Amino acid sequence: MQSLWMLAAAACFSLMAACTKFGAQDFGTFELVFYRSLFGVVTIGGWALVKGLSIRTERFLSHMKRSFLGTLALSIWFFAIGALPLGTAMTLNYTNPLYMALILTILAIRRKEPLELGLVGSVLVGFFGITLVLRPELRAGDEAAALIGASAGFFTALAYFQVKELCVMKEPEWRIVFFFTLFGTVWGLVGQLLDGGLHPLTAQNIPPLLGMGIFATIAQLCMTRAWGAGNMLLTSALQFSAIVFAAFLGLVLFGEPISLQSAVGIGIIIAAGITATLLTKRSTAKPSAAKR
């Protein structure tokens, strides 16, 4: 039952994406990243202050590398949410297991190690699913936005590798997230100031920003609980339910219908993503076992 925390995380991430899409009507991408990150800085920073925890670290450059990759991925995802149907944007963001499998495959080729045929197959099948999702959903002129959005999963995968490295260095999770949100706050503010400055806050546009921050924070807590205590197979499967939630919210809130071809593509991506996640964990576990 612990893995059901991932179901709650997926629902909250989808609601966060819906709030982001509403916010994109009044705010730019950098501005949305700024407010999303600012909420995290205040929340986590306040919690650390109350607990008497220090943000000082000897791994500052590693934190900056992870924060840059993660913030870049978040910025691309927020751009895709504003430019594409909600279900499509969510699907592109959840391609990171496929990119992780692709990276491991490339590393194996470079090291002249035996290829994990399951990883290769999951990557090929997963990207075939992406073409099914994108082909019927894209409107004229959306091709560039889709290509940019497709890179969100790649940078998310790179950020996950950096998170793992920081965890090996015994950095606490809260400090990793704190520096990530701090970097995002500065990134979003500077980017928006260069783009013309912040837009005024009103009674109409504040609720989407608050919803974005609240749902994102709850989702992060639920996701951490799920991966820490749940069954890996069930947790991996349930994380992709965010795509289904987002497609439903896109239909109900924004009138974005889902074609049969897109539904088939989403199913293929989910299946390939689950397979890639499990095989990736198995592949990365082999070196650790060999060192014992």
C-alpha positions in Angstrom: 0.0 0.0 0.0 3.0 2.3 0.5 3.4 2.5 -3.3 0.0 4.2 -3.5 1.8 7.3 -2.3 3.0 7.5 -6.0 -0.6 7.6 -7.1 -1.2 10.7 -4.9 2.1 12.2 -6.2 1.0 11.6 -9.8 -2.4 13.3 -9.2 -0.7 16.3 -7.5 1.9 16.7 -10.3 -1.0 16.7 -12.8 -2.9 19.3 -10.8 0.4 21.3 -10.6 0.7 21.1 -14.4 -3.0 22.3 -14.8 -2.3 25.3 -12.5 0.8 26.0 -14.6 -1.2 26.0 -17.8 -3.7 28.4 -16.3 -0.8 30.6 -15.1 0.7 30.5 -18.5 -2.2 32.7 -19.7 -0.7 35.6 -17.7 2.9 34.7 -17.0 5.9 33.7 -19.0 7.9 30.6 -18.6 10.7 32.2 -16.5 8.1 33.9 -14.3 6.4 30.6 -13.6 9.7 28.9 -12.8 10.4 31.8 -10.4 7.2 31.5 -8.5 7.3 27.7 -8.4 10.9 27.8 -7.1 10.3 30.7 -4.6 7.5 28.7 -2.9 10.0 25.8 -2.4 12.7 28.0 -1.1 10.4 29.6 1.5 8.9 26.3 2.5 12.1 24.3 2.8 14.2 27.2 4.1 11.7 27.9 6.8 11.6 24.3 7.8 15.4 24.1 8.0 15.5 27.3 10.1 13.0 25.9 12.6 14.9 22.6 12.8 18.2 24.4 13.2 19.7 22.7 10.1 22.5 24.3 8.1 22.6 24.7 4.3 26.4 24.8 4.3 27.9 22.1 2.1 31.2 21.0 0.6 29.5 19.9 -2.5 28.4 23.3 -3.8 29.6 22.8 -7.4 27.8 19.4 -7.6 24.6 21.1 -6.3 24.9 23.8 -9.0 25.3 21.2 -11.7 22.2 19.3 -10.5 20.3 22.5 -10.1 21.1 23.8 -13.5 20.0 20.6 -15.2 16.9 20.3 -13.2 15.9 23.9 -13.6 16.5 23.7 -17.4 14.3 20.6 -17.5 11.6 22.4 -15.5 11.8 25.5 -17.7 11.4 23.4 -20.8 8.5 21.5 -19.3 6.7 24.7 -18.3 7.2 26.1 -21.8 5.7 22.9 -23.2 2.7 23.0 -20.8 1.9 26.5 -22.1 2.4 25.7 -25.8 1.0 22.1 -26.1 -2.0 20.1 -24.9 -1.6 19.2 -21.3 -1.5 15.4 -21.8 1.1 15.8 -24.5 3.3 18.0 -22.4 3.0 15.6 -19.5 3.9 12.6 -21.7 7.0 14.3 -23.0 8.2 15.1 -19.5 7.7 11.4 -18.4 10.1 10.2 -21.1 13.1 10.5 -18.8 13.3 6.7 -18.1 13.7 6.2 -21.8 16.5 8.7 -21.9 18.2 7.1 -18.9 18.1 3.8 -20.7 19.5 5.4 -23.8 22.3 7.0 -21.9 23.2 3.7 -20.3 23.2 2.0 -23.7 25.5 4.6 -25.1 27.9 4.3 -22.2 27.9 0.5 -22.6 28.8 0.9 -26.3 31.6 3.4 -25.4 33.0 1.0 -22.8 32.6 -2.0 -25.2 30.4 -3.7 -22.7 27.6 -6.2 -23.6 24.4 -4.4 -24.6 21.3 -4.8 -22.5 18.9 -5.7 -25.3 15.9 -5.0 -23.1 17.1 -1.4 -22.6 17.6 -1.0 -26.3 14.2 -2.4 -27.1 12.4 -0.3 -24.5 14.0 2.9 -25.9 13.0 2.0 -29.5 9.5 1.1 -28.5 9.1 4.1 -26.2 10.1 6.6 -28.9 7.8 4.9 -31.3 5.0 5.7 -28.8 6.1 9.3 -28.7 5.6 9.6 -32.4 2.1 8.2 -32.0 1.3 10.7 -29.4 2.7 13.7 -31.2 1.5 13.1 -34.7 -2.3 13.6 -34.2 -2.1 16.1 -31.4 0.2 18.8 -32.9 -1.4 21.8 -34.5 0.2 23.7 -37.3 3.2 25.6 -35.9 3.6 23.4 -32.8 6.4 21.3 -34.3 9.2 23.5 -32.7 7.4 23.5 -29.3 7.1 19.7 -29.4 10.8 19.2 -30.3 11.8 21.6 -27.4 9.4 19.8 -25.1 10.8 16.4 -26.0 14.2 17.5 -24.5 12.7 18.0 -21.1 12.9 14.2 -20.4 16.5 14.2 -21.4 17.6 16.9 -19.0 15.5 15.4 -16.3 17.4 12.1 -16.8 20.7 13.9 -16.5 19.5 15.7 -13.3 18.5 12.3 -11.8 22.0 11.0 -12.3 23.3 14.1 -10.5 20.8 13.6 -7.6 22.1 10.0 -7.3 25.7 11.2 -7.2 24.8 13.7 -4.4 23.0 11.0 -2.4 26.1 8.8 -2.7 28.0 11.8 -1.2 25.6 11.6 1.8 23.9 15.0 1.0 20.5 15.1 2.6 17.5 15.2 0.3 16.1 18.5 1.8 19.4 20.3 1.0 19.4 19.0 -2.6 15.9 20.3 -3.1 16.7 23.6 -1.3 19.6 24.4 -3.7 17.5 23.3 -6.6 14.7 25.7 -5.7 17.1 28.5 -4.8 18.8 28.2 -8.2 15.4 28.1 -9.9 14.3 31.3 -8.0 17.4 33.2 -9.2 17.2 31.7 -12.7 13.5 32.6 -13.2 13.8 36.1 -11.7 16.9 37.0 -13.8 15.3 35.5 -17.0 12.0 37.3 -16.5 13.7 40.7 -15.7 15.7 40.3 -18.9 12.4 39.6 -20.7 10.7 42.7 -19.6 10.1 42.4 -15.9 7.5 40.7 -13.6 3.8 41.0 -14.4 1.5 42.5 -11.7 -0.2 40.1 -9.3 -4.0 40.2 -9.2 -6.8 38.4 -7.4 -7.3 36.4 -10.7 -3.8 35.2 -11.3 -2.6 34.5 -7.8 -4.6 31.3 -7.3 -2.9 29.4 -10.1 0.5 30.3 -8.7 -0.5 29.2 -5.2 -1.9 26.0 -6.6 1.2 25.3 -8.6 3.4 25.7 -5.5 1.2 23.7 -3.1 0.5 20.8 -5.4 4.2 20.6 -6.4 5.3 20.5 -2.7 2.7 17.8 -1.8 3.7 15.8 -4.9 7.4 15.9 -3.9 6.7 14.7 -0.4 4.4 11.9 -1.7 6.9 10.8 -4.3 9.8 10.7 -1.8 7.6 8.5 0.5 6.7 6.2 -2.4 10.2 5.5 -3.6 11.5 5.2 -0.1 9.0 2.6 1.2 7.1 1.1 -1.7 7.4 -1.8 -4.1 9.6 -0.8 -7.0 7.5 -2.4 -9.7 4.2 -0.9 -8.5 5.7 2.5 -7.8 7.3 2.6 -11.2 4.0 1.7 -12.8 1.9 4.2 -10.8 4.2 7.2 -11.6 3.1 7.1 -15.2 -0.5 7.5 -14.1 0.3 11.2 -14.1 0.0 11.1 -17.9 -3.5 9.7 -17.6 -4.5 12.3 -15.0 -3.1 15.1 -17.1 -4.9 13.9 -20.2 -8.2 13.8 -18.3 -7.6 17.3 -16.8 -6.7 18.6 -20.3 -10.0 17.2 -21.6 -12.2 18.6 -18.7 -10.5 21.9 -18.1 -9.1 22.9 -21.5 -11.3 21.0 -24.0 -8.3 19.0 -25.3 -9.7 15.7 -26.7 -7.6 12.5 -26.8 -7.5 10.5 -30.1 -7.4 6.8 -30.2 -3.9 6.9 -31.7 -2.7 9.1 -28.8 -4.2 6.8 -26.3 -2.3 3.8 -27.8 0.9 5.9 -27.9 0.5 6.8 -24.2 0.0 3.1 -23.3 3.1 2.2 -25.3 5.2 4.9 -23.5 4.0 3.8 -20.1 4.8 0.2 -20.8 8.2 1.1 -22.2 8.9 3.5 -19.4 8.2 0.9 -16.7 10.4 -1.7 -18.5 13.2 0.9 -18.9 13.0 1.9 -15.2 13.3 -1.7 -14.0 16.1 -2.6 -16.4 18.0 0.6 -15.6 17.8 -0.1 -11.9 19.1 -3.6 -12.5 21.9 -2.4 -14.7 23.1 0.3 -12.3 22.9 -2.2 -9.4 25.4 -4.6 -11.1 28.5 -2.4 -10.5 27.5 -1.9 -6.9 27.1 -5.6 -6.3 30.5 -6.3 -8.0 32.3 -4.0 -5.6 31.1 -5.9 -2.5 
